[in-house]
């Protein structure tokens, strides 16, 4: 048995930046890789990514060794990065703590070797040090090599599909320590190597490899069908060897090693090898198979000027703290290879030890011809792993990934506009699929992050959640025959009557007039002059009634006094239309002089307008939306530095009326000047009229959420110009509403990026988001009992736990 102590035989002599000077004389440039999220790529994306790798690598110098290493380790989710300041965030923090998932880290190493021909003996002692160590610092050959590598890295980074970061000295040493310490945590240990085992600390290791042309079946490709999500009417894709990556769900590393060779040398060698195999092809079927493959390689080289001959090696090193588990993992990996029509090689004894040691970046130049297959660079890059875990942004809304249901933060606000220019959002889903549940989840987290919120609701879906924040919300509910308590003309002091305020009031009045004609500049100037005169001559009790009376009283000389030509402003028409909203007019109750309620909103961060009783009355709803708009302008939008969201729930009911769409379009235009976002919720995108106003709204909506829709997603694809992969993602949505981990799946598109996320929440959060049904009624009964929503939800969740324990 061989025992190796890393402390006495360290493979690294020195590290400068991300450059490793290995003890064997190799110089290695080391990078970490940020790759696309799993499930986010289409077959075309995989093809394009394959092209990027090829273009970057094809011009690297002869003798370069490229080593991609993907390490997958079982971990327990640490929820320290999740917020835990509120009742619901604490519940979320506790619920996901220590959930198991696969951590994935990907690295790329470029090696300049002393042995340019890379014609190694069968076994090379990787720990053998060069006689003089590192004798020169960055000589000409190293400088030229570094320049070539930097060009390749810059090309890849500029593609914006994959991103490289130079590793630090600390990261390089930690990676080396983890490799030779067998990924044992909390202790240093020795490597024990014998003919049957690799044992490092508590872990047993084993290896499978692709090391010969005979390992390959009919061929390779950039991607393959993902059977897990593919259905009869659509095809979902994954990388060709993705089954050996994240979804293997075992501790393992995948090493893809490429030796860039001289094409002329290999033309001669291939000719010689073909000649030898032709002579011996009658002595075995295997010889015929290999001959056929090498002839195919030769034909490809001769037909393609861009072809680049390489020798390659792929191995999977896997480990477990239980030796018997290795057989199970071996069986799973073999099954994945079989599905790819690849027959792996299972090394034993000295060979297994050799593969493990040489899979460290400093020693990956040590493989011999017997350990390497010969092929073209394009072929070899099909065996590249191109996707990784779902990535969390630094801040954002918590969703869950599709592999392990662990929390993922997605920045759908995008403060610095890296992905989107407009943060407006839309939620699409049929009745019963969880639109309000999803909206509650998004808005609640925004709210707890300090965003001010206005919800215009026709369904009563948010009041219960609001009760968790008793001092921070206000609900303004319309009741038949009563006003909403909003007086657009209200002014406490004269200084409030700014040019901006007069502009807003003039727009409000013209909207009330509901003229089909576009407002002219002369009309706008006229009404602002009249408003200014009104506030100067009326010191108190400002209201629509008061303003109407002022215009009516001074109608004979008002225009003359203010030097307004009668053609610019029609007083008779103005008074006639507004008479419906004052005095004994049909809708005068909407503007009755009463205490202005908007002051109640100024210190509230969650404002809910419940208009359920008015949803079928075109005129009243239209006026209500205008009143709400005036209140928002005077309170919420006063501070442009403050983030704000306006949500229109049950939007389809509001859209039955033509003028509502124009009113909402105003918000979309005005929100650009604010630090805010607009959200709309629809059962179907077809509920949005197919006209220029709707097109403008959709164009300014760059965050899309869609839940399951059994009727399909073709209209969504057409109206939002979704890609075919977006459509396949939508079709792959599957909910799981039974079992211990219940979740719904949601399609999220942020700018050009899209993926399927899950929404799984702890019982406390689930209870807070419920909007109807017997469970909601039970929670509200507890709320009336305790007078506190937090206590009500806690009591309800405890009742469920008691019931479940009794049942089980």
C-alpha positions in Angstrom: 0.0 0.0 0.0 1.3 3.5 -0.9 0.8 6.3 1.5 1.1 9.9 0.3 1.3 12.9 2.6 0.5 16.2 0.8 2.4 18.3 3.3 5.7 16.7 2.3 5.1 16.3 -1.4 3.0 19.3 -2.4 2.4 19.6 -6.2 2.7 23.4 -6.2 6.0 25.3 -6.0 4.5 28.8 -6.3 1.4 30.7 -7.2 1.5 34.2 -8.9 -2.0 35.6 -9.4 -3.9 32.7 -11.2 -0.6 31.2 -12.5 0.5 28.0 -10.9 4.1 26.9 -11.1 3.9 23.2 -10.5 6.6 21.1 -8.8 7.0 19.1 -12.1 7.8 22.1 -14.2 4.3 22.7 -15.6 2.8 26.2 -15.7 -1.0 26.3 -15.3 -3.4 29.2 -15.7 -6.5 28.6 -13.5 -10.0 29.9 -13.8 -13.4 29.3 -12.4 -16.4 29.2 -14.8 -19.8 30.7 -14.5 -22.1 28.7 -16.8 -25.8 28.9 -17.8 -28.4 27.5 -15.4 -29.6 23.9 -15.9 -32.7 23.7 -18.1 -32.2 27.2 -19.5 -30.7 26.2 -22.8 -32.3 25.0 -26.1 -30.6 22.7 -28.6 -29.6 25.9 -30.6 -28.1 27.3 -27.4 -26.0 24.2 -26.9 -24.9 24.3 -30.5 -23.9 28.0 -30.2 -22.0 27.3 -26.9 -20.2 24.5 -28.6 -19.1 26.9 -31.3 -17.8 29.4 -28.8 -15.6 26.8 -27.1 -14.3 25.6 -30.4 -13.5 29.1 -31.7 -11.7 29.9 -28.4 -9.6 26.8 -28.3 -8.8 26.1 -32.0 -5.9 28.6 -32.2 -4.2 27.8 -28.9 -0.6 26.6 -29.4 0.3 23.0 -30.1 1.1 21.1 -26.9 -1.5 23.1 -24.8 -3.3 20.9 -22.3 -6.9 22.1 -21.5 -8.4 20.6 -18.4 -12.1 21.2 -17.5 -13.0 20.0 -14.0 -16.5 19.9 -12.6 -16.9 19.0 -9.0 -20.2 18.0 -7.5 -20.6 17.6 -3.7 -23.6 16.9 -1.5 -24.2 19.8 0.8 -26.7 21.0 3.3 -28.3 24.4 2.4 -27.2 27.2 4.7 -29.9 29.7 5.0 -27.8 32.5 6.5 -28.2 34.6 3.3 -32.0 34.6 3.6 -33.7 37.5 5.4 -35.1 36.7 8.8 -36.4 40.0 10.1 -40.1 39.3 9.9 -42.5 36.5 11.0 -42.7 35.0 7.5 -39.1 35.4 6.6 -38.1 33.7 9.8 -40.4 30.8 9.0 -38.8 30.5 5.5 -35.3 30.7 6.9 -36.0 27.9 9.3 -37.9 25.7 6.8 -35.1 25.4 4.2 -32.2 25.3 6.6 -30.1 22.1 6.0 -32.0 20.9 3.0 -29.7 18.6 0.9 -28.6 19.8 -2.5 -25.7 19.3 -5.0 -23.0 22.0 -4.9 -21.3 22.4 -8.3 -18.1 24.2 -9.1 -16.5 24.3 -12.5 -12.9 25.1 -13.3 -10.8 25.4 -16.4 -7.0 25.0 -16.5 -4.6 25.7 -19.4 -1.2 24.0 -19.0 2.1 24.7 -20.7 4.3 21.7 -20.3 8.0 21.1 -20.5 7.3 18.0 -22.6 5.7 19.7 -25.7 5.2 16.4 -27.5 3.2 15.1 -24.6 4.6 11.6 -25.2 4.5 10.3 -21.7 5.4 6.9 -20.4 2.5 4.7 -19.1 3.0 5.8 -15.5 4.6 9.1 -14.5 5.2 9.9 -10.9 3.3 13.1 -10.5 5.1 14.2 -7.4 8.6 14.1 -9.0 10.0 17.6 -8.8 12.1 19.2 -11.6 15.7 19.6 -10.7 15.9 23.3 -10.5 12.3 24.1 -9.5 11.0 27.3 -10.9 14.1 28.9 -12.1 12.8 31.7 -14.3 9.9 34.1 -13.8 7.6 34.4 -16.8 10.1 33.8 -19.6 9.2 34.4 -23.2 7.5 31.1 -23.8 5.3 31.6 -20.7 4.5 35.1 -21.8 3.5 34.0 -25.3 1.4 31.1 -23.8 -0.3 33.5 -21.4 -1.1 35.9 -24.2 -2.8 33.1 -26.3 -4.8 31.9 -23.2 -5.9 35.5 -22.4 -7.2 35.9 -26.0 -9.2 32.7 -25.7 -10.6 33.7 -22.3 -11.5 37.2 -23.6 -13.3 35.6 -26.6 -15.4 33.4 -24.3 -16.2 36.2 -21.9 -17.3 38.5 -24.8 -19.7 35.8 -26.0 -21.7 36.5 -22.8 -22.7 32.8 -22.7 -20.0 31.7 -20.2 -17.8 33.8 -17.9 -14.3 33.1 -16.6 -12.8 34.5 -13.4 -9.2 34.1 -12.5 -8.7 31.9 -9.5 -6.9 33.5 -6.5 -4.0 31.9 -4.7 -6.2 30.9 -1.8 -8.8 29.3 -4.1 -6.0 27.3 -5.9 -4.5 26.0 -2.7 -7.9 25.2 -1.3 -8.8 23.3 -4.5 -5.6 21.3 -4.3 -6.0 20.6 -0.6 -9.6 19.3 -1.2 -8.5 17.1 -4.1 -5.7 15.3 -2.2 -7.5 15.4 1.1 -10.4 13.5 -0.4 -12.9 16.2 0.2 -12.9 15.4 3.9 -14.0 18.4 6.0 -12.6 19.4 9.3 -9.4 17.2 9.2 -6.2 16.6 7.2 -5.4 13.1 6.2 -3.3 10.8 4.1 -3.9 9.2 0.7 -3.8 5.4 0.9 -3.4 3.8 -2.5 -3.3 0.0 -3.1 -4.4 -2.3 -5.9 -8.0 -2.5 -4.9 -8.7 0.8 -3.1 -8.2 4.5 -3.0 -8.9 5.6 0.6 -8.6 9.2 1.8 -9.7 9.8 5.3 -13.3 8.6 5.6 -13.9 8.4 1.9 -13.5 5.5 -0.6 -12.9 6.5 -4.2 -13.4 4.9 -7.6 -13.0 5.8 -11.3 -14.6 5.3 -14.7 -13.0 6.7 -17.8 -13.3 7.2 -21.6 -9.8 6.6 -22.8 -9.9 5.0 -26.2 -11.7 5.5 -29.6 -13.3 2.1 -29.0 -15.3 3.5 -26.1 -17.5 5.5 -28.4 -20.6 4.1 -30.2 -22.2 5.7 -33.3 -21.3 9.3 -32.5 -21.7 12.3 -30.2 -23.7 15.5 -30.4 -23.9 18.8 -28.6 -27.3 18.0 -26.9 -29.8 15.2 -26.5 -33.4 14.8 -25.5 -34.2 15.3 -21.8 -36.6 12.4 -21.2 -37.6 13.8 -17.8 -39.4 16.8 -19.2 -40.0 15.9 -22.9 -43.6 15.0 -23.8 -45.5 14.0 -26.9 -45.9 17.6 -28.2 -42.5 19.1 -27.4 -38.9 18.2 -26.9 -36.8 19.4 -24.0 -33.0 19.3 -24.4 -30.0 18.8 -22.2 -26.3 18.7 -22.8 -25.0 15.4 -24.2 -23.4 14.2 -21.0 -25.5 16.2 -18.5 -26.7 12.9 -17.0 -23.1 12.6 -15.6 -23.3 16.1 -14.0 -25.7 17.7 -11.7 -28.5 15.2 -12.0 -26.3 12.3 -11.0 -26.8 13.4 -7.4 -23.7 11.7 -6.0 -20.3 13.1 -4.8 -18.1 13.1 -8.0 -15.9 15.1 -10.3 -15.8 15.0 -14.1 -12.5 15.6 -15.7 -12.4 16.5 -19.4 -8.8 16.7 -20.6 -7.7 17.8 -24.1 -4.2 17.7 -25.6 -3.9 20.0 -28.6 -1.8 18.2 -31.1 0.0 19.0 -34.4 -2.5 18.1 -37.3 0.3 17.2 -39.7 1.9 14.8 -37.2 -1.4 13.2 -36.7 -2.2 12.9 -40.3 0.9 10.7 -40.7 0.1 8.8 -37.5 -3.5 8.1 -38.6 -2.3 6.9 -42.0 0.1 4.5 -40.2 -2.6 3.3 -37.7 -5.1 2.7 -40.5 -2.5 0.7 -42.4 -1.8 -1.5 -39.3 -5.5 -2.0 -38.6 -6.3 -2.9 -42.2 -3.7 -5.7 -41.9 -5.1 -7.0 -38.6 -8.8 -6.3 -39.2 -9.5 -10.0 -40.0 -8.2 -11.0 -36.5 -11.1 -9.4 -34.5 -14.3 -7.5 -34.6 -12.9 -4.8 -32.3 -10.1 -4.0 -34.8 -12.7 -3.5 -37.5 -14.7 -1.1 -35.3 -11.7 1.0 -34.4 -10.5 1.0 -38.0 -13.9 2.4 -39.1 -13.8 5.1 -36.5 -10.2 6.2 -37.3 -11.1 6.3 -41.0 -14.0 8.6 -40.1 -11.7 10.9 -38.2 -9.3 11.0 -41.1 -12.1 11.8 -43.5 -13.3 14.6 -41.2 -9.8 16.1 -41.0 -9.3 16.0 -44.7 -12.8 17.5 -45.4 -12.7 20.3 -42.8 -10.0 22.9 -42.9 -10.9 24.1 -39.4 -10.5 20.7 -37.9 -8.1 20.4 -35.0 -6.8 17.0 -33.9 -6.7 16.3 -30.2 -6.0 13.5 -27.8 -8.6 13.4 -25.1 -9.5 11.8 -21.8 -12.7 11.8 -19.8 -13.0 10.4 -16.4 -15.4 10.4 -13.5 -14.0 10.1 -10.0 -16.6 9.4 -7.4 -16.6 8.7 -3.7 -18.5 7.8 -0.6 -17.9 7.2 3.0 -19.4 3.7 2.6 -17.5 1.3 0.3 -20.6 -0.7 -0.6 -22.2 2.5 -1.9 -19.6 2.8 -4.7 -21.1 -0.2 -6.5 -24.4 1.5 -6.6 -22.8 4.7 -8.0 -20.8 2.7 -10.5 -24.0 1.1 -11.7 -25.7 4.5 -12.2 -22.8 6.0 -14.1 -22.6 2.9 -16.4 -26.3 3.3 -17.1 -25.8 6.9 -18.1 -22.9 6.0 -20.4 -25.0 3.2 -21.9 -27.7 5.7 -22.8 -25.0 7.7 -24.6 -23.8 4.6 -26.5 -20.4 4.9 -24.7 -18.6 2.0 -23.1 -16.5 3.3 -20.2 -13.2 1.8 -19.1 -13.0 0.7 -15.4 -9.4 1.0 -14.3 -7.9 -1.1 -11.5 -4.8 -1.2 -9.4 -2.0 1.1 -10.6 -4.2 2.5 -13.4 -6.9 3.7 -11.0 -4.3 5.4 -8.8 -2.7 7.0 -11.9 -6.1 8.4 -13.0 -6.9 9.9 -9.6 -3.5 11.6 -9.2 -3.3 12.9 -12.7 -6.8 14.4 -12.5 -5.3 17.3 -10.5 -4.6 20.3 -12.8 -0.8 20.2 -12.2 -0.6 16.6 -13.4 -3.2 16.4 -16.2 -0.4 16.5 -18.8 0.9 13.1 -17.5 -1.5 10.7 -19.4 0.0 8.4 -21.9 -1.3 7.5 -25.4 -2.9 4.4 -23.9 -5.0 6.7 -21.7 -6.2 8.9 -24.5 -8.6 8.7 -27.4 -7.8 10.5 -30.7 -10.5 12.7 -32.3 -11.3 16.1 -33.6 -11.7 19.1 -31.2 -15.3 19.5 -32.2 -16.1 15.9 -31.3 -14.3 16.2 -27.9 -16.2 19.4 -27.0 -19.5 17.5 -27.2 -18.4 15.8 -24.0 -18.3 19.2 -22.2 -20.6 20.0 -19.3 -22.2 23.4 -20.1 -24.8 24.0 -17.3 -24.8 24.4 -13.6 -27.1 25.0 -10.6 -29.6 27.8 -10.6 -27.8 30.9 -9.6 -28.8 33.3 -6.8 -28.5 37.0 -7.4 -27.1 39.2 -4.6 -30.6 40.4 -3.8 -34.1 39.6 -5.0 -37.3 37.6 -4.6 -37.0 34.0 -3.2 -38.1 31.2 -5.5 -36.9 27.6 -5.6 -34.7 25.8 -8.1 -36.1 22.8 -10.1 -33.5 20.3 -9.0 -33.5 20.4 -5.2 -36.2 22.9 -4.2 -33.7 25.1 -2.4 -34.2 28.9 -2.3 -32.9 30.9 -5.2 -32.8 34.7 -5.2 -33.8 36.3 -8.5 -33.3 40.0 -9.0 -36.5 41.0 -10.8 -36.0 44.7 -9.9 -32.5 45.0 -11.6 -31.5 48.3 -10.0 -28.6 48.7 -12.5 -30.6 47.6 -15.5 -28.2 44.8 -16.5 -30.9 42.5 -17.8 -34.0 44.7 -18.2 -34.7 48.4 -18.9 -38.3 48.3 -17.5 -39.0 46.3 -14.4 -42.8 46.2 -15.0 -44.2 42.7 -14.6 -47.2 40.5 -15.6 -48.6 37.3 -14.2 -50.6 35.0 -16.4 -52.6 32.0 -15.2 -56.2 30.6 -15.4 -58.4 30.6 -12.3 -57.3 28.2 -9.6 -53.7 28.0 -10.7 -52.4 30.3 -7.9 -52.1 33.8 -9.4 -52.9 35.6 -6.2 -50.6 33.1 -4.2 -47.7 34.0 -6.5 -48.5 37.7 -6.4 -48.6 37.6 -2.6 -45.2 35.9 -2.5 -43.7 38.5 -4.8 -45.3 41.6 -3.2 -44.7 40.4 0.4 -41.0 40.1 -0.2 -40.8 43.4 -2.0 -42.7 45.0 0.9 -40.4 43.5 3.5 -37.5 44.8 1.5 -38.7 48.4 1.9 -40.7 48.9 -1.4 -43.9 51.0 -1.1 -46.9 49.3 -2.6 -50.3 50.2 -4.0 -52.7 47.4 -4.9 -55.8 48.0 -7.0 -57.8 44.9 -6.2 -61.2 43.7 -7.4 -61.0 40.4 -5.5 -60.0 41.0 -1.9 -56.8 38.9 -2.2 -54.4 40.9 -0.1 -56.1 42.2 3.0 -55.2 39.1 5.1 -51.5 39.4 4.3 -51.7 43.1 5.1 -52.9 42.3 8.6 -49.5 40.9 9.4 -48.2 44.5 9.3 -50.9 46.2 11.4 -49.3 49.7 11.5 -48.1 49.8 7.9 -51.1 49.3 5.7 -54.3 51.1 4.8 -57.3 49.7 3.0 -59.6 52.1 1.1 -62.7 50.1 0.2 -65.5 51.4 -2.0 -69.0 51.0 -0.7 -72.1 51.7 -2.8 -73.2 55.4 -2.7 -70.2 56.5 -0.7 -67.0 58.3 -1.7 -63.5 56.8 -1.4 -62.3 59.7 0.7 -60.0 61.0 -1.9 -60.2 64.7 -2.8 -57.8 65.6 -5.6 -58.2 69.3 -5.0 -57.4 69.1 -1.3 -54.6 71.4 -0.1 -53.5 72.1 3.4 -51.2 75.1 2.4 -50.8 77.3 -0.6 -47.2 76.2 -1.1 -48.4 72.8 -2.2 -49.9 74.2 -5.4 -46.8 73.7 -7.5 -46.7 73.7 -11.4 -46.5 69.9 -11.2 -49.7 69.8 -9.0 -51.5 72.0 -11.5 -50.4 69.8 -14.4 -51.7 66.7 -12.6 -55.1 68.4 -11.8 -55.5 69.6 -15.4 -55.0 66.0 -16.6 -57.4 64.7 -14.0 -60.1 67.2 -15.2 -59.6 66.5 -18.9 -59.9 62.8 -18.1 -63.2 63.5 -16.3 -64.4 65.4 -19.4 -63.7 62.1 -21.3 -63.2 63.9 -24.6 -62.4 61.8 -27.6 -60.4 64.6 -29.0 -56.7 65.1 -28.1 -56.2 67.9 -25.6 -54.5 70.9 -27.3 -51.8 73.0 -25.7 -54.1 76.0 -25.6 -56.7 74.0 -23.7 -54.1 72.7 -21.3 -52.8 76.2 -20.6 -56.3 77.6 -20.2 -57.4 75.1 -17.5 -54.1 75.6 -15.6 -54.7 79.3 -15.6 -58.2 78.8 -14.2 -56.9 76.4 -11.5 -54.2 78.8 -10.5 -56.8 81.6 -10.2 -59.1 79.3 -8.2 -56.4 78.5 -5.6 -55.4 82.2 -5.3 -58.9 83.3 -4.6 -60.2 80.3 -2.6 -58.1 80.0 0.6 -59.8 76.8 2.0 -62.2 73.9 1.5 -60.9 73.0 -1.9 -62.9 70.4 -3.8 -64.4 69.6 -7.2 -67.7 71.1 -6.0 -65.9 74.3 -4.9 -64.0 74.5 -8.2 -67.1 74.0 -10.2 -68.9 76.7 -8.2 -66.0 79.1 -8.8 -66.0 78.6 -12.6 -69.9 78.9 -12.7 -69.9 82.1 -10.6 -67.2 83.8 -12.7 -68.2 82.3 -16.1 -69.2 85.7 -17.6 -65.8 87.4 -17.2 -63.4 84.6 -16.2 -61.9 84.1 -19.6 -61.6 87.8 -20.2 -59.9 88.4 -16.8 -57.4 85.6 -17.5 -56.9 86.7 -21.1 -58.1 83.3 -22.5 -59.7 83.3 -25.9 -63.2 81.7 -25.9 -62.0 79.3 -28.7 -59.4 77.9 -26.3 -61.8 76.9 -23.6 -65.5 76.1 -23.8 -66.9 76.9 -20.3 -70.5 75.8 -21.2 -69.4 72.4 -22.3 -67.0 72.1 -19.3 -69.8 72.9 -16.8 -72.3 70.7 -18.5 -70.2 67.5 -18.4 -68.9 68.1 -14.8 -72.5 68.7 -13.6 -72.8 64.9 -13.4 -70.2 64.9 -10.6 -71.3 67.8 -8.4 -74.5 69.0 -6.6 -77.4 66.7 -7.4 -75.5 65.0 -10.3 -75.7 61.2 -10.7 -72.2 60.6 -9.5 -71.8 63.6 -7.1 -71.4 61.2 -4.1 -67.9 60.4 -5.5 -66.8 63.9 -4.9 -68.8 65.0 -1.8 -66.8 67.3 0.4 -65.5 65.3 3.3 -62.2 64.8 5.1 -59.5 63.9 2.7 -58.3 60.4 3.4 -55.0 60.6 1.4 -53.2 61.8 4.5 -53.7 58.4 5.9 -51.6 57.0 3.1 -48.6 59.2 3.5 -47.0 57.1 6.2 -48.3 53.7 5.0 -46.2 51.5 2.8 -48.9 49.1 1.8 -52.1 50.7 0.4 -54.9 48.5 -0.9 -57.9 49.9 -2.9 -60.7 47.3 -2.8 -63.1 48.1 -5.6 -65.0 44.8 -5.8 -68.4 46.4 -5.5 -67.7 48.7 -8.4 -66.2 46.2 -10.9 -69.3 46.2 -13.2 -69.9 49.9 -13.4 -67.9 51.5 -16.2 -68.4 55.1 -15.1 -67.7 54.7 -11.4 -64.7 52.4 -11.9 -63.2 54.9 -14.4 -63.6 57.8 -12.0 -62.3 55.6 -9.1 -59.1 54.9 -11.1 -58.7 58.6 -11.8 -59.1 59.4 -8.1 -56.6 56.7 -7.1 -54.2 58.0 -9.7 -54.4 61.5 -8.2 -53.8 60.1 -4.7 -50.8 58.1 -5.9 -49.3 61.2 -7.5 -49.7 63.3 -4.3 -48.4 60.8 -1.9 -46.5 57.8 -3.2 -44.7 59.5 -6.0 -43.7 62.5 -4.0 -40.4 60.9 -3.2 -38.8 59.6 -6.4 -35.9 58.0 -4.6 -38.4 55.6 -2.9 -39.1 52.3 -4.7 -42.7 51.7 -5.4 -45.0 49.1 -7.1 -48.5 49.5 -8.4 -50.4 46.3 -9.0 -53.6 45.8 -10.9 -55.2 42.5 -9.8 -58.2 41.0 -11.6 -57.1 43.2 -14.5 -59.4 41.6 -17.0 -62.5 42.8 -15.2 -61.2 46.3 -15.4 -60.3 46.0 -19.0 -63.9 45.5 -20.0 -64.0 49.3 -20.3 -62.1 51.1 -23.0 -60.9 54.1 -21.0 -59.4 51.9 -18.3 -56.7 50.7 -20.7 -55.7 54.3 -21.5 -55.7 55.1 -17.8 -53.4 52.2 -17.0 -51.1 53.2 -20.0 -50.6 56.5 -18.2 -49.1 54.6 -15.2 -46.7 52.8 -17.6 -45.6 56.1 -19.1 -45.4 57.9 -15.7 -43.6 55.1 -13.9 -40.5 55.7 -16.1 -39.9 58.9 -14.2 -40.3 57.1 -10.8 -38.2 54.5 -9.1 -41.1 52.0 -9.6 -42.8 49.2 -11.4 -46.3 48.3 -12.6 -47.7 44.8 -12.3 -50.8 43.3 -14.0 -52.5 40.0 -13.4 -54.5 38.3 -16.1 -56.1 34.9 -16.7 -55.0 35.0 -20.3 -53.0 37.4 -22.4 -56.0 37.4 -24.9 -57.9 39.4 -22.2 -55.6 42.3 -23.2 -57.0 43.9 -26.4 -54.8 43.5 -29.4 -54.2 47.2 -30.1 -51.5 49.8 -29.9 -52.2 50.6 -26.3 -51.8 47.0 -25.2 -48.7 46.6 -27.4 -47.2 49.6 -25.6 -48.0 48.0 -22.2 -46.4 44.7 -23.2 -43.4 46.3 -24.7 -42.7 48.0 -21.3 -43.3 44.7 -19.4 -40.0 42.8 -19.2 -40.6 40.4 -16.3 -43.1 37.7 -17.2 -44.5 35.1 -14.8 -46.7 32.2 -16.1 -48.3 29.4 -14.2 -49.7 26.2 -15.5 -52.3 26.5 -18.3 -53.9 23.4 -19.6 -55.3 25.3 -22.6 -51.7 25.9 -23.9 -49.4 28.9 -24.3 -49.5 29.7 -28.0 -51.1 33.1 -27.5 -48.5 33.9 -24.9 -45.7 33.0 -27.3 -47.2 35.0 -30.1 -48.0 38.2 -28.2 -44.7 38.2 -26.2 -42.4 37.0 -29.0 -41.3 34.1 -26.8 -38.7 31.7 -28.2 -39.4 28.0 -29.0 -37.4 27.1 -25.9 -39.5 29.4 -23.8 -42.6 27.6 -25.1 -41.0 24.2 -24.4 -40.3 25.4 -20.8 -43.9 26.5 -20.4 -45.1 23.2 -21.6 -42.9 21.4 -19.2 -44.5 23.0 -16.1 -45.7 20.4 -13.6 -47.1 21.0 -10.2 -46.8 18.7 -7.2 -49.6 19.4 -4.7 -49.2 16.2 -2.7 -46.5 14.7 -0.5 -44.2 16.5 2.0 -42.7 19.0 -0.4 -45.7 20.6 -2.2 -44.8 23.1 -4.9 -46.1 24.8 -8.0 -43.9 25.5 -11.0 -43.7 29.0 -12.6 -42.1 30.2 -15.8 -40.1 33.4 -15.2 -38.6 35.4 -18.0 -36.4 38.4 -17.1 -35.4 40.2 -20.2 -34.0 37.5 -22.5 -33.3 35.0 -19.7 -35.9 32.4 -18.8 -36.3 29.3 -16.7 -38.8 27.3 -14.7 -38.7 27.9 -11.0 -40.7 26.3 -8.2 -42.7 27.9 -5.4 -42.5 26.0 -2.2 -43.2 27.7 1.1 -43.4 26.8 4.8 -46.8 26.3 6.4 -46.9 29.8 7.9 -46.3 31.4 4.5 -48.9 29.2 2.9 -51.5 30.2 5.5 -50.7 33.9 5.0 -51.2 33.6 1.2 -54.5 31.7 1.2 -57.3 33.8 -0.1 -60.4 31.6 0.0 -61.7 28.2 1.0 -62.3 26.5 4.4 -58.6 26.8 5.5 -58.7 30.6 5.0 -62.0 30.7 6.9 -60.4 28.8 9.8 -57.5 31.3 9.9 -59.8 34.3 9.8 -61.8 32.8 12.7 -58.6 32.6 14.7 -57.7 36.1 13.7 -61.0 37.4 15.1 -60.3 35.4 18.3 -56.8 36.7 18.9 -56.9 40.1 17.1 -53.5 39.3 15.7 -52.8 37.6 12.3 -49.4 36.3 13.4 -50.9 34.5 16.4 -53.8 33.3 14.2 -51.4 31.7 11.7 -49.2 30.2 14.4 -52.2 28.6 16.1 -53.5 27.3 12.8 -50.1 25.7 11.8 -49.9 24.1 15.3 -53.4 22.7 14.8 -52.2 21.1 11.6 -49.2 19.6 13.2 -51.3 18.1 16.0 -53.7 16.7 13.5 -50.9 15.2 11.4 -49.2 13.6 14.4 -52.6 12.1 15.5 -53.3 10.8 12.0 -49.8 9.2 11.7 
